[in-house]
Amino acid sequence: MANSILPRRIIKETQRLLSEPAPVISASPSGENMRYFNVMIFGPEQSPYEGGAYKLELFLPEEYPMAAPKGPKLHLYCYAAWEDMP
């Protein structure tokens, strides 16, 4: 999907997301569809989720930002052992 048919807001938000990433979140648009995002969230240090890596797939609908992103499809890559949980 070409950038020219995307709303300006999505283009600006995507550019900001790529230039100013959050510390425990990695997100990038698909090369084939700029409304589809691959997101990885890493468990914060000193939390029960430390060491966890969680992959989400999000899709920005045509109605975005008036409608929330669709998803998530959550794929659990690894998770802190349950016995380590407080």
Helices and strands as residue ranges (DSSP letters): G 3-5, H 8-19, E 25-29, E 36-42, E 53-59, E 70-78, G 82-84
